[in-house]
Amino acid sequence: MSNNEFEPPESLPNSQAAKPESAAAPVQTRGAAKEEKKPGWERDVLEKLALFAVKEQRARRRWSIFFRIVGLFVLVFGVWAIFNYGKTETQPLGTHTALVEIKGTIESEGQGSAGVVIPALDKAFAAQDSVGVILKINSPGGSPVQAGMINDEITRLRKAYPKKPIYVVVEEICASGGYYIAAAADKIYVDKASLIGSVGVLMDGFGFTGLMDKLGVERRLLTAGENKSFLDPFSPQSARQKEYAQAMLNEIHQQFIEVVRQGRGARLKETPETFSGLIWTGSKAIEAGLADGYGTVDSVARDVIKAEDVVDYTQSENLSERVLKKFGVAVGSGIARFMTGGNQQLQLR
């Protein structure tokens, strides 16, 4: 053998001698990288969980603070409303003009109901220092029952307190049921552009029989009593029931007419159109004897009653009563409309 065959490995080229080392190195590096990533991944997950828990706790705390603030606001407002409601009843007022306001639709619930207006009128007349009462009306009308109850109470109070006049002041509108109430007052004052009158009665609704026929919907209604389905909107209109309803409207209309005639007396310049349901401006209403003159709350208190200080006796519901009543009315009204078809409403409008 030659000496070349016995050359030591060190004599090999550097590239060939380094191959085993360079091939093994990447294997060791990848294993080390895997071992280094494992604990870092666990820490990331733990950090994310901890951060989520902190955010959740912060959100819960923010909502808790929000509801506490809302509760505190409601409590403070309720205390203020109670204090403000009783203030006019306890503090000495001196000689003044009492004010009661009817605003909006006259119905069994709300500020235009007899249950709210009558107690306010009673307090206004009973107050020792009140020398006259102003009833401010801004109403398009509403229930003939509620309007009739208020009208009757005004008539009673005028007899019980003959030295305390009651005047109606109209701003925007005093129509139908609103005018039914106003007719009981000693005098009615308006603005020249106010809307006055509409002495009439209506019963409105809808009929769905044609639509049901097109859609192929069949009405299945069982009643005990031949007229129990009176003017049912989902059944064909009965000529007999329509005639009965018209007679009922005419009767209520006649009651309305008599109230106006008694209240206005000789001042009323009656024509065929007076009780036709037409509405007049304030200036035309004065000409027709439906109103007495122009005036506002302040001018009537100052120039007619001669007591410039005005004290408002209008009853105001507190927040809790208003919310509960609205909820109760909405639920009750929904049930009633569902049971009756929801289309028949008798109104002075």
Secondary structure, 3 states (H helix, E strand, C coil): CCHHHHCCHHHCCHHHHCHHHHHHHHHHHHHHHHHHHHHHHHHHHHHHHHHHHHHHHHHHHHHHHHHHHHHHHHHHHHHHHHHHHHHHHHCCCCCEEEEEEEECCECCCCCCCHHHHHHHHHHHHHCCCEEEEEEEEEECCECHHHHHHHHHHHHHHHHHCCCCCEEEEEEEEEECHHHHHHCCCCEEEECCCCEEECCCCEEECCCCHHHHHHHCCCCCCCCCCCCCCCCCCCCCCCHHHHHHHHHHHHHHHHHHHHHHHHHHHHHCCCCCCCCCCCEEEHHHHHHHCCCCEECCHHHHHHHHHCCCCEEECCCCCCHHHHHHHHHHHHHHHHHHHHHHCCCCEEEEC
